[in-house]
Amino acid sequence: MRVLRRAVSVPLVLALTVLVWTTLPLWVLGAAAASPFLPGRWRAPRLLWMVVLYLTMEAVLLLVLLGLWLASGFGRRIRTPYFEGIHYDLVQGVMALLFSEARRVLHLEVVSQGSAPDAHPGVPILVCCRHAGPGDSFTLIHTLMAWYSREPRVVLKATLAWDPVIDTLLHRIPARFITPDRGTDLEAEIAALATGLDEDDAFVIFPEGGNFTDARRSRAIERLDKLGLHAMARRAEEMVHVLAPRPGGLLAALDAAPDADVVLVAHTGLDHVMTVGDLWRELPMDKRITMKWWQVPRAEIPTDRDARIEWLFDWWARIDDWVETHRPEDIPPRRRRRT
């Protein structure tokens, strides 16, 4: 499956990159002509530049990854600590460039509040983040690597493997692509990934299992009722900005990493993006996005399974309350410098 997927995705990305660059003047003219009719300041040209940048980075990285595969002895040493470190450096560099351009071109700011993941240096952490809107996982990974010097181990949906760079990179560093509700032993896979964390590792999981939508929220409540967990279903009904967490993955990670603290992350962003139209209208441009971090020492986490589930729901209710009082802020337009 992986070979077939890459046989489709790699040529497609390379072909799109060549097509965009060879026809770039037409795209620029079209974006400029459309701008007066679109919301925001020069929305189309700004987004066009980010698309061109992303495609170009994908094409360059595919060549770099091929070179690393050859240099590792046709993949024989690709999972050694030396080459793993190189791939983490690549991820951090790519994220730094993307967010630097997002600040410059999209006028996007990310503000961090609360306990930082380096509050307890020398301790591995399990990072549990709400999942709401496209790009929140990229923001989280960038923050962990650039601000707190952590090496993330990520659990993510298998559909993201259709991006050839994500697919290749995350098969060379500790990560898991999972397909929920497909009968696989997800908890065993998550436990394997969370095993052996060291002091600069951060295991990343999204307990909700998917981006927040009203439909998913309703299905999550119905699922709890069908399982006979009526008290949990009623608690989920009280949370209006988050999905009811699925505790199995986090519980497996807690058992596999007995020395790790837990960091819970809430954020404001594209919470209300439900459709492609919403995505176009509400992309994070001229916004200030806030991330809130809470770090819980291991000694404060219950050891009993039922108590841990209750503890997780308590935290998710707290995150729901925080989201209620925080929203992305519009950033005033930049003032022209006087000369």
C-alpha positions, 0 to 999 in steps of 0.5 A: 500500500505504501509503495502504491501510495507514493507511486501516485503522490510523489509524481503528483506533487512534482507535476503540480510544482512544475505546473505552478511555477511554469504558469506562475505569471498567470496565477499572479495576475488572476490572484491580483484581479480577484483580490478586490472581490474577496474578503481581507487584504490581498487574500488571494496573492498572499495565499498563492504565495503560501501554496507556491512555497509549500509545493516548492518545499515538498519537491525539494524535500523529496529530493533531500529525502531520496539523497538521505535514503541513498546515503544511509545505504539504500535505507539500511541505516535510515532508522539509526540515531544519526539519521533520525536526528537529521530527519528531526532537524529537517522537520524543525527547519521546515516548520520554522520556515513555514511559520516564519512566512505565515507571520510575514505573509499572513500576519499570523501570531501564535501566543503561548500561555501557562505552564511550558513543556520545559517546566520540568526539564529532564522529564518525558511528557505526554502531550494531549491536545484538542483537535479543532481546525486544519493546521493545529497539529502543525502549530503544536509540533512547531511549538514543541520543537522550536520553543521547547526543544522536544522531539515529538512522537506523533499519532496521526490519521492515516489519510495524512500519509497521502502527503508524500513528505509527511509519509516519508518523514514520519516513517523514518522517525517514531510516529504512527499512522492509524485508521480508527474503527478499522479493527486494528489494535490501536492501543497496542500501537500507541503503547509501542510508540510511547515506550522508551521515551527519554528526557527530550521526547514528547509523545503527542496524541489528540484524544478526541480522534478527529477535528471538532464538528457538531456532527462528530460531537453528536456521534461521540455522545451517541457512542457513549450512550450505546456503550452504556456510559450514560454519565459520561454521555451527559458530561459530553453534552455539557461540553460544547467546544470539544469532543468527548475524549476517547481515553484508550490511547492516552491510558495505553500511553500512560502505562507504557511511559510510567515516568512521563508527565502529562501536558494538556493543550488548548488553543483557539484557531479555526474552531468553527471551520466546518466546510470548504467555504468556511476554510476559504473565508476563515483561514488564519490571516491577520489573527492572533492565536492563543495556546494554553498549556497545563503541565500535570506532574505524574504524581498527580495523575490517578493510577486506577483506570476509571479514575484516570478516565474521570480525570481526563473528562475533568480536564476536557471540561476545563479545556471547554471552559477555556475555549469559551472565553478565548477566541482568535483576535484580529490583529490591527493592520500594519502601519506603514513606516514613515520615511 
